[in-house]
Amino acid sequence: MTHGYIGAGVERDDRHFLDGTAQYVADVSREGQLHARIVRSPVAHARIVAIDVAEALAQPGVVTVITAADLPDVRIPIRLPMAETPDTHKFLQPPLARGVVRYVGEPVAVVVAADPYLAEDAAELVDLDLDELDVVTDVTSAASSGTPLVQPEAGTNLVATVPLTFGDVDAAFARADIVLRDRLRVHRHTAVPMETRGLLAEVDQGTGVLTLWGAAKVKHFTRQALSGMLGIDPERLRVVENHVGGGFGVRGEPYPEDYLIAFLALRLGRPVKWIEDRAEHFVATNHAREQEHDFEVAATADGRLLAFRDRAWCDQGAYVRSQGILPALLPAQHLPGPYRWEAFAVEVHGVLTHRTPVGTYRGPGMTEATFVRERMLDRLAHELRLDPAELRRRNLIEPAQLPWNFAPTPITYESGDFPAGLDRLLDHAGYAELRRQRDERRARGEHVGIGLAAYTEIGGIGPFEEARIVPRPDGGFVAHVGVGSLGQGVETVLAQIAADKLGVAMQDITIDHHDTDQLAHGFGSFASRATTLAGNALALAAEDLRSRAADKLGVPSADVELGEGRATAPSGRSVPLSDLGEGWGRFDKPHPSFSFGAVLSLVSIDAGTGQVRVLRHLVLHDVGRAVNPVLLRRQLTGAAAQGIGAALLEELLYDEYGQPLSTLLSDYRIPTVEELPDIEVIVEERPTPANPLGIKGGGESGMVGTPAAIANAVADALGPADGARVWRLPLTPGRVRELLRST
């Protein structure tokens, strides 16, 4: 018996976020706690001559000041095996700078005091004697001969080269009727969650267990990483997830501060707390995206795509952080998109610069790749005098051709109907009428444009998730999972799956994702994987209870019906689920899934100011199976809003000395309701055979195609000559005004 929760738009219970009862890490206090303040480098590259902590130590209330000399020589490890190479270990970051600082914001020392204000004041008194050195800030020249080395001991600024090839590229280009080339740039930006990072660490003096509050996203890996770095048994480490005020990919990875606060709690034997301020966030938390691509595309005169080549440079900042080479790997995997290429050759170089290290931000790699490819397809459509939608329609992979594999690359599209998805988006938008209205407005002298983008999104990344279903004394169940709750409504969605599979009401299910002590293993929330992996693990845990019941009832498992808290055989005999013990499930997924999406944007440009206004914005995404369509639409809407900010407003600027110019919200503009339209979301459901529930990821898709669609719309509004010069993001008023002035 099921209650039909899967597929229902159940509202999430967010009362704690609305009534002030949510407990963020800043709200957690422990008796006798101390407060830490990080002393950060004020310059991009310098040799550390000396660090004088005497004056800071002499301040009332200051307990200690530590530098790299007080720490073992450890490095923050890489989280994903696929993002690790033998060479990446040369570039890993120490918790505190050792001998040299390599970016503005790098941790150099930590002051610990009785309250946060004393710690902050004392941190200003730490005297850094720095001998400044030359800097490298240009991503394309970072690996060139003669460029200053960010880490001289590695002997190179080249972190990794990711090559992907498919088919005979030279032969395809030789047959082309048209070849277009351009260099395109995606800028550096980052997530701006409402809650900045924070940590609180405490050692239980009786048991010796170190508890760390504030970690999220990948709790189990954080425990594993700290275990190795601190040299303590994982059983002596407990990581607890609090309520989280936004994640978006930048929150929850192991950072220098995770190690430092844990180390200090162990060393001092007292709780130690650190809360990041907003200025720190802009120089310390992972940045994302900055890439340049030399892209060329070959096609026939009738608009058939033949091949492309891409040589790209990805800025990884001064160190390789826990995402390893993902900033270079993910764009390489997404450049082909949903099209029937005969061949392609991709070479993406990850390079070091003297800037804040780069990690993942919602839609990593796929957003950059989509911008590059879709801008070039729009230029190709113009050259061929084809409607941009028609060019895409002619080249999308057909459903009968799925599963589609670009062998020998690891890119496989399992299921979907890409042409039908695009047509549905166009129909919903009223595309033909929209083009007519655009032309009418242009005739009146307005700058109005329509932009399209189609793309693929990687999601449901493995390798596994586990789940444990435990009966409660009141007859309900607690479902323990290893994924995190970062604002995506995972508690509601997973409760829907568990309730359906157990045949109980949702109010009988509690989802517990907070504590590494409650589940031995977990992989976390990232890459649109939480519902797919944890949901299927919960379904298997329910099947485990069904098997236990079958053994007790002496019938095949398939004959047992779960419902109303009991397992019932065809004969009518039943047993309470609470008598069956715990159910356990593990869902293994060795290969990720790719899903299809498309975006349409209508924009206008103020000719006087260069300001771009998004008038309509539509997002379509194939989610496989929508467990909760309401929450999914909200996720896609939020991601699209971030994409609009990325396309038009947000940019982390640096000067030639590696000094950041965007360290306050007054400098780094994020979109408000004034800049955002009512985003129209279309949920496409085409279940995947890659998991029993048929789910594909959907949390990032609204971001992936949005910058590309807006850039194409701006280019369309500018007209053929100036539109061809839309090759970089963001399209700020100043940049758009320059394009208008050249008309």
N, C-alpha and C positions, 0 to 999 in steps of 0.2 A: 504493500500500500504506500502510495506517495501523496504528498500534498500539493504537488505541482509548483514547488518553489523555483525550480530551475526554469529560467525564462520569464519570471515575474519581476516586475519593477518594484521590489520591496524597498521601502525607504530605510536608509541607514539611520542609526541612532547617534546623533551628533550633539546630544544635549550637553555633554561635558565640555565641548568646544564653545558652546554658546552661552553657558551659564557661569563660566569661570572655574568650574571644578576640574578641568583637565589638569594633569600634573606633568608639566614639562620638567626637564632635568634642572632648570633654574629654580623650580619650586621644591626640589628635594633637598633636604638638609639633614646632616648627621651631627650628633653631639660632638663638640670639640673640633669641628671641621676648620681647615685652613683654606686659604684662597691663593690661587696661582695667577701670575701675570707673565706673559711671554715677552721677552725682549727680542725684538726683530731687527733684522738688518735694514738700515736706512738707505743702502746703496745696492746696486745690482751685481757688482763684482768687485771683490777686494780681498786682499790677504789680511787675515786677522793677526795684527801685531801683538795686541794685548787686550785683555778684558779685565777692567778694574771694578771689582764688586764691593770694595771696602766701605765706601760711603753708603751704598744701599744696605749692606748688612748692619750698619750701625744705626739704622733707623728704628725707632720704637715699634714693636709689633712684628718686625721682620724675623722670620724663623730661619730661613736659609736662602741662598742663591746658588744655583748650579749652572755649570757650563759643560761643554763636551768632555772636559778633563775628568768630570765626576761620573761619566757614564761608560759602560762597556761599548766597544766599537761594533754596534749592531746596525742593521738596515731594515727598512720596512719592506716586507716581502710582497711578491706579486700574487694576486688572488686566483687567477684563472690559468690553468695549464696552457690553454690555446693562445694565451697572450704573453707567454714566456718563451724566451729563446736563451741559448747559452750565453749570449752577449749582454742580455738585459741586466744581469747582476752587476755589471760594471757601473751602472748608472743609478742604482737605488739610493734613496735618501736616508741619511742618518737623522736621528731625532733632533740633534743640535748640530749646527755647522761645525765642522772639524777643520780648522786651519784656514778655510776660505769660505766666504759667503758668495752665493751664486744667483740670488734674486732678491729684490726688495720684498721684505716680509719673511725671509727665511729665519726660523728660530735660532737664536744665538745663546740665550740664557733664560732661566726661569727664576722669578722671584716668588717666594712663598711667604705670606704674612697672615696676620690674624683676621683681617677683613680685606675685601677686594680693593677698597680705596687706598689703604696703606700699601698694598702690593703694587697698585698702579703708580702711586707717587714714587715708591722706591725704585721701580723699574726705570723711571726717568733718570735715576742717578747712577745707573750702570754705565760706566764709561767705556766706549768701544774705540780702540785705536785701530783704524782701518787704513790700509794702503791700497787705494783704488787702482783697479786694473781695467784694461780694455774690455768692452762688452760686444756681444753679438746679439742683434735683435731682428735681423732680417732672415726670415725662414728659408728663402730660396738659396741664400749664400752661406747658410750655417755650416754646410758640409764641404764648402769649397776650400781649396788649398790656400793657406795664409790667413784664414779666419781664426780669431782667438778661440781656443778650446775651452768649453765650459767645464769639462772635467779632464784635465791634461793626462791624468793617469790612465784614462781609457784610450787615449791616442786618437780620438775622433769625436766629432759631434753627431755622427750618424748612428742612431740607435738601432734601426732595422730597416730593411727594404722588403716590402710585401709585393711579390710578383704574382699576377694571375693571367693566364693565357687560355684562349679558347679558339680553336679553328685556325685557318690560314689567313692571318691578318694582311700580309703583303698582297696576296692574291685578291682578296676582297677589295682592298684599296685600288688595285690596278684596274678593276672592273668598274669602278665608280664613275658616275657622270658628274658628281659634285662632291667636293671635299671642303669642309669648313674647319677652321682652326681658330682658337682663341685661348687666352689665359684668363682664368676666373679665380676670384678670391672670396673665401668665406672668412669673416672676421672673428676675432677673439671675443667671446662673451661667456656668461656663466649664469647659473641659477641664482635667484634671490629669494630663498624661502623666508617666510615671516619670522621663523625661529632660527637664529644662528646656532652654530654648533656649541656643544657643551658637554662636560664630563664631570663625574664625581666618583672617586675611588676610595674604598675603605677596606681595611684588613680586619677580619674577625680575629681578635687576639686569642680566642679560645680554640678555634678550628684552624686558623691560618689561611682561611679562604679569602681571596681577594675578590670583592664585588665591584663591578664597574657599571654605573648607571649612565645612560645617555647614548649608548651605541644603538644603532638601528641598521636596517637594510641587510647586513651580513653578520649577524651576531656570532654565529658559530665560527666563521673565519676569523673574526676579530679575536675571539678567545684563542684560537689556534695560533694566530700570529703573535699575540702577546705572550703566550706560553713559551714559544721559541725564543722571543727576544728577551724576556725576563728570566728565562731559565727555570721556570717552575712548572710543575705538573699541571696539565689541563684540568684535572679534577679539583685543583685549588683555585680555579678561575671561574667566576660566574658573571655573565654579562646580561644585564637587564635593560629591556627597551621600555622607555617611558612613552607618553604621548609625544607625537612629533608634529611640529609645525611646518611641514613641507620637506620633501626630500629631493625629488627631481634628478637623482643620479649623483649629486655632489655630496649628499649626506650619508654617513654611515660607513664609508670606507675607512680602513686604518690610516690615520694621519700621524705626524710626529707627536701631536698633543695626546693622542691615546696612550702612547708609550710613556710620555713624560709624566702624565698625571698618575698613571699606575705605578711607575717607578718611585715617584715621590711618596705615595701612600705607603708603599712597602718600606721605603727608607726611613720615613719619619714615624711610622706607626700610628698615624692619625689620618682621618679623612681629609682628602684634598679635592678642591673644586675649582673648575675653570669654565668660564662662560665667555665665548667669543663676542667681541663687539662688531659693529657693522663695518668699520674701517678695516679691522683685521680680516673680516670675511672676504673683502675684495682683493686682498693680497695673499691670503693663506689658504683659503678653500679652493678646490680644484677649479681651474679655468677650463675652457673647452673651445673646440671648433677650428681654431685658426689654421687655414690651409690655403695653398695655391695649387692650381691645376692647369697644366698645359694639355688641352683636350682637342682632339680632332675627330671628326665624324665623316664617314663615307656613305653615300646613298645613291640610288638610281634616280633618273629623271622623273619617274612616276612616284617617288616617295617611299621606296622600299629601303629600309635601313640595312646596310651591309656590315659595317664594322666600325669600331672606334679604337683609338689609342689614347691613353692618359698617362702622363707622368706628373706626379704630385709630390708636394712637400708638406708635411704635417708637423706643426710646432708642438713639441712635447714639453716645452719649458726646460727648467734647469735640471730636473731629475725625472726618472721613470718612477711613477707612483704605482699603487697596487693594481691599476688596470693594465700595466705592462704596455704592450704594443697595440692595444685596442684602438687608440686614436688613429692609427694608420691602417690597421686590419679591417675595421668595419667599413670605412668608405670604399676600400677595394672590393669588398664583397657586395656592395650595393650599387656600384656604378652601372652594371648591366640593366637593372630595373626590370620591368615586366615585358620586355620586348624580345622579338625573335632575331637576335643578332646572329649573323653567320660566323663572326669572329670578333675577338677583342684582345687587346694587350694592355695590362695595367701594371704600373710600377709606382707604389706609394712609399715615400721615404719618410720615416720618423726621425726628426732632428732635434738637437738640444739648442736652446737659446737662454739668455740670462733673464728669464721671466718666470712668473709663478708656474709651477708644474701643471700639466694638463691632464684631465681625466675624462669622465663621461658626464654628459648632460643630456637629458631627455631627447631620445632619437639620435644617439651619437653615431657619427659616420654616415648613417642613412640620410640625415638631413643635408649634410654637405654634398654627398654624392648626388642626391636628387636635384639640388640647386644647379650643379655643374651640368648634368646631363639634360635636364629639362630646359635650361636656358638655351643650350645649343640646339635642341630640337625645335624650339620656337624660331630661332634664327634660320634653321634649315627650312621650316615651313614657309617662312617669308620668301626665302630665295627661290623655292619651288612654286610659289604662289598657291600654296595649299592652306586650307583652314587648319589651325593647329590641332583641333580635335580630330580632324580627318587623318592627319599624319599619324597621330597616335593610334587611332582605330585600325589603320591598315597594318600596323606593326605589332600590336599586342598579341601575346601568346594566346592561342585559342584553347578552350576547355578540353577539346578532344586531344590536345597535345600534352596535357598534364598526366602524370608528373613529368616535369621538364627539368633536365639537368644540363648545366653547362660543363660537361666533363672535359678535363679532369678536375675542374675546380670543385669545391665543396658546396656549390650553390645549387639547391634543388627546390623547386616549387611543387608542392604536393597536390594542391587542390585549389579550386576557385573557378571563377568565370570572369576574367579580366575585361573583355569587351562589354559584357553585360553590365559590369559595375560602372564602367565609364559612361555607357549610355544612360544608366539610371541617374547618375550625377547630372548629366546634361539635361535630361528630361525634367528633373526636379528643379533645375535652375531656369528652365525655359530658355535654353541656349540661343535658339534662333531669334526669339523675340528680344533677348538681351542684346544680341549683336545689332539688331535693328535700332534699338533705343540708343545704344552706344554711338552708332553712326549719325543718328539725328542730333545728339548732343554735340558731337564733334563739328557738325555743320554749323552749330551755333557758336563755335569757338572754344568749347570746353575741352579740357584734356582728360579724357575718360578712356579706360582700358580694361580688357578682360584677360585674365591669365589662367592657364591650366597647368597642372602637374599630375603625373601618374607615377607610382612608385611601388616598391616592395619594402616591407618592414620585417626584420628578423625578430622573432619572439619565441617564447617557450623554450629558452635555452636550458639545457640540462646542467649537470649530469643527472640530478635526482632531487627528490624531496621525500621526507618521511612524515607520517602522521600517526598520532596515538589517540584513540578514542577511549575515554575513561568514564565509567558510570558514576553519577553523583548520588549521594544518599537520598536526594529528593526525587529520584527517578529520571532526572535529566542526564546530560552528558557533557563532559568537557573534551573538546577536540584540541589537542596540542599540535602545533605546526611550527616549522622552522622559518617560515617567511616573516617579513616584517610589515607593519602597518605604517605607511608613509603618507596617508591621506587618500588612498585609492579605494577605501571602503572594503578592505579585504575581510574584515570581521563579518560583514553582512553577506558578502558573496560566498564565502566558505561555509557560513552557517546555512545558507540556502542549499548548498550541495550536500552537506552532512545530514540536514533534516530530511531531504528527499530520499537519500540513500538508506537512512535508518527508518523512514516512515514515521517520523515524529514531528511535532510542531516546532517551528523555529525558536520559540521561547524556551524550548527544552535543550537548546544547544548553546554552549559558551565556547567561543574560539579563544584559545590562549596562545599567544605568539610572543610573550614578553620575556621568557626566561630560558637561558640555555640549560638550566638544571632540569627542566621538564621534558626535554627531548634531546637525545644523545647527539643527533646529527641534523643539520639543515644547511641550506645553501643560500637562502635569503631572497630579498625582493629587489629585482632589477630586470632589465631586458624583457619587460612585459611577460613575466613568467609565473607570478605568484598564483594566479587563479588556475592556470594550466597545470602546473606541477603539484602544488599543494591540493588543489581540487581533486585531481586524479588519485593522489595519495590517500585523501580522505575516503574516496569511493572504494579504494582497495581495503582500507581499514574497516569499512562497513561490510565488505565481502568477507573479511576475516571473521567478523562476528557471525555472519550468516553460516560460514563453514563450521564454526564452533557449535552453533545451534543445530546444524544438520547432524553432527556427530551425536549430540545428545538425543535428538529425536529419531535417529536411525533412518534418515531419508537422504536422498541426494540433495546437495546444496541448492541446485536450481529449483527444487520443489519448495523451498522455505520462503515464506513471505514475511517481511519485516513490516511492522506497523503497530502503532499505539503502544510502543514500548515492549512489544513481545515478538518472538519468532514463532511462526505457526506452520505446522505441517499440513498437507492436504487432508489428513484425517481429523483435523481440528485440535490435535494435541499442540500445546504451546509451552514455551519457556520464556520467562522474563529476560530481556536483554541485559538487565543488571546482574543476572546470575552467570553471565558468560565470561566475565573478566574483561580485560582490555582488548580492544581491537587494534591491530597494527598494520600499517600499509606503507609500502615504499614504491614510488613510481620513478622508474628509470627512463631517461630520455636522452639517448646518445647523440641525436641530431636535432638542431633547432628547426623551427618552422618559419617559413616566409609567408606573409599575407599581403594582399593587394589593397591599395588605397588610391584615392584620387581627390584632388582639391580644385575648386574654381573660386577665383577672386575677382571682384569688380571694384576698381579704384578710380578716384578722381584726384587731380593734382591742382593745387592752387598755384596759378602761374606767377603770382607775386611773391609768395613765400617759399615755394617749393615743397610745401607740406603735402604729404600723401594721405588721403583719407580712404579707408576701406569701407565701401558702401554695402557690399554683400560678400559673405565668405561661407563657402559650403565645403564640408568634409565628408567623404564617403570612405568607409573602411570595412573590409571583410573580416569579421571577428570569429569566423568558424561557427560558434554557437554562443549566443549572448546569454550568460547566466542571469545578469541583471541589466536589461537594456537602459534603464534610467540612469544608473550609476555610470554605465559605459559612455552614454552620451555626455555626461558631465566631464568624464575624463578626457574625452576627445575635444570637448569645448575648451577645457583648461589648457590642454596642450596647444590647441590652435591659438589661443590668446598669447601664450608664450612665443609661438612662432611669429605672430604679428609684431611683438616687441623685438624679436631678433631681426626681422626684416627691415624695420623702420626706425628703431630707436636705440637699442642697447649695443654698446661697444666698449670694450676695455682698451683704452688707448695708452700708449707708452711714448715717451720721447726717445731721442737717439742715445740717451745715457741709461736707458732701461728703467727710468722712473715712471711709475704708474700715474696716469692723469685722471683716473676714474675710481676714486676711493670713497666717495660719498654718494648717497642717493640723489643729491643735487647734481652730480656729474654724470651719474649712470641712470638714464631715464628708463623706467619700466612703464608699460602701458597701464592706463587707468580705464574706467568705463567710458571716458571721453573719447579715447582712441579706438575703442572696440565696437564692432557691429554686433548685432544678434547673430551668433554663429549657428548656421544650419547644419545639423549632423544627420547623416544617413547611415544606419547600421545595416550592413550586408551580412547575411548568415549563410555560409557555405561550409558545413562541418568538414574538418580535416580527419583523415583516417589515421593520423599519427598519434592519437591518444583516444582512449575510450569515450571521453566526454565530448570529443570533437571541437575543443576550444583552441582558438588562436589568440595571440596577444593583441591588446588594443590600447594599452595605456599611453603609448608614445605617438601613435599615428597622426594625431592632429597637428603635431609639430612638424613631422617629417616633410610633408609636401607644401606647407604654408609659405616659407620663405621663397621657394621656387615659384609658386603660383603668383605671389605678390610681385616678385621681380618681373615675371612675364607680363603681368598686368600693367606695371609701370612702364615697361618697354613699349607695350602696345599703346599706352596713352601718349607717350612721347613721340611716336611715329617711327617709321623705318630707319631713318638716318641716326637719330639720337638713341632710339631704343636699342640699336645694336651695341651701344656703348654701355649698356647696363651689364657690367661684368663683375661687380663687387657688391657686397653687403656691408653695413646696412644702408638703406636708401634714405638717408637723413635729409631734412629740408635743404641743407647747404649743398649736398651733392646733387640733389635733383635740380636745384636752382641753377647750378653750373651747367647741367645738361640742357636746361631750357634756354639759357643764355646763348648757347652755341647754335641754336636753331636759326 
